[in-house]
Amino acid sequence: MSQLTKKIEEAKVVVTKQYGKIGPEKVTEETIEVQGFVVEPAKIQVEYGLTLSLGNYEMVRLGVSVTLPCYREEIDTAYDYARKWATDRIEKEVAAVRSNK
């Protein structure tokens, strides 16, 4: 095992996030283990936006953006991941808007 591989494996951090509605509703907590960066990461950003016509002169503007830190050697892979995530997310948002007409 190389020194770099060992440092990368040791760079994992435990992150806890909480989310829920404001008020007496239960707050959900999730703990995940993430890999820290050994060097300054590169950043990939993908942003999509579109305007949908709802009819009767009503419009809605949707936007989705994701910024993903990555190692420079992983830029192409990170971009493909971010693009797929943003595309999937904007499609879900469009479906949600159209189903709530």
Phi, psi and omega in degrees: 000129180285162178299321180295315179301317180297317180295321179296316180296325180282349185276010181286143183231143176266127182240135177244130177238147178236139177209154180165182180274154177287135180123199186284356180297155181292136175271132179269138179237137181225132178246130178228154176259125182240157179269126176283162179265134179281328178237171177298124183283154167281169178225134175252135175231131176235133182222130176236146175213149176204158178244128180253139173270127179263000183088167180052038178063023177258137180230154173224137179254126179246143176216141177224135179219142175222134173244127187235116175286147180201166172285149181304326180290347182250015186302313182297317179294318179295321178297314179300318179296313182296320179296316179295317179299313182295320178297313179299318183293317181294324177296321177295320180294318178298314180298321180294317179295315181293329180281343180257021182305000000 
